[in-house]
C-alpha cells in the first residue's frame, strides 16, 4: 500500500513540476523580447546611432569579415556589411538587400 501511495505522490509531483516548467518557459519567452542581430565592421557608426539601434536590436561589431559572413550564412544576422566586395557577393547570393531605415527608426530616419 505504501508503495502505491509513493508512486502516486511521485507522479503528481512530476506532473506539477512539468506544468510549472511549461508555464515558466512561456513567461520567460514572453518577457524577453526577440532582438535580431545587426553586425557592423569595427566602429564605423557614431555612438548615438549605435544607441538607437541597441534599443530594438542586438548590435554587434566584428573585426574579421569572415565573422559577419558566417553569421549571415547561419542566419544569425539580419543586417550589416563588411566590405564592398563582400556586399556585392552577398547581393548576388541574395543574402542581403537594401536596408529600409524607416522600419528601424521610423519616418524620422533622416534626422541623423
N, C-alpha and C positions, 0 to 999 in steps of 0.2 A: 504494500500500500504506500509506503514512504517513497518507494522508487517512482511510482506513478505521479505522486504529488511533485516530486523533484523534477521530473521530466516536463510536467505541465507548467510549473513555475519557470523553468529554464526556457521553454518555448515562448511563454508570454513575455519574458524579459527580452528575448531575441526579437520578437515582433515589435515591441515598444521601441527597442533600440533602433531597428531599421526604419521605423516611422520617424523618429527624431532625426536620424541621419538624412533621410529623404527631405524632410522639411527644412532642415538646417542647410542642406546644399542649395535648395531653392532660394532661401532667404539670402544666402551668400551670393548667389548668382545675380539676384535682383538688386542687391545693394552695391555691387561693384560693376559700374558701367563699362562696357567694352570700349576700349580706346585703341584704334588701329595705329600701327607704327608708320611714321614718316622719317625717312633717312635723309641725312644731309652730309655732304663731304666736308669734314672738319668743321670750321666755324665761319661759313660764308654768310650767315644771316645775322642780323642785328639782334641784340638781347630782347628788344621789345617784340619783335616778330616771333622769336622763339617762345617768349612768354605767352603770346596769343595762341600759338599753335599748341603749346603744352596744356592749355585748358581743356581741350577736347581730344587731343591726340597724344600718342606716346612718341615724343620727339627723340631721335637717336642720331648721334654723329658717328661716322665711320672714317677710318684712316686709309684703308685699302679699298679700292674699287671692287675687288672680289667679294668683300663682306656684303656690299649692297647687292651685287649680282646674285649671291647666294640667298640673301633674304627675299629677293624678288622671285627667284625660281622656286623657293619653298613656300611662297605665298605668305610671308611674314611681314611684308611691307606693302603699303598702298601707294606710296609716293616717294620721290627722290631721284636724283641723277648725280652720277659721279664724274663723268667726263662727256665730251661731245661725241666721241666715238661710241662710247657705251650707250648714250642716248639714242644715236642713230640705229645701233644694232638692236636695242630693246624695242624701238618703234617698229622695225622690220619684223621682229619676232612677235609683235602685237602684245608685248608685256606691259607697255606703258602708253599713255595717251596724254593729250593736253590737259592741264590742270584747270578746273573751273573754280577760281578763287572765291566766287560768290557762295559756293557750297560750304567753303571753310569759314570765311569771315563775314558772310552776309553781303548785302548790297553796297555797303560802305567799304569795300575791299581796297579801293584805291586811295585810302587816306594815309597810307604809309608809303 
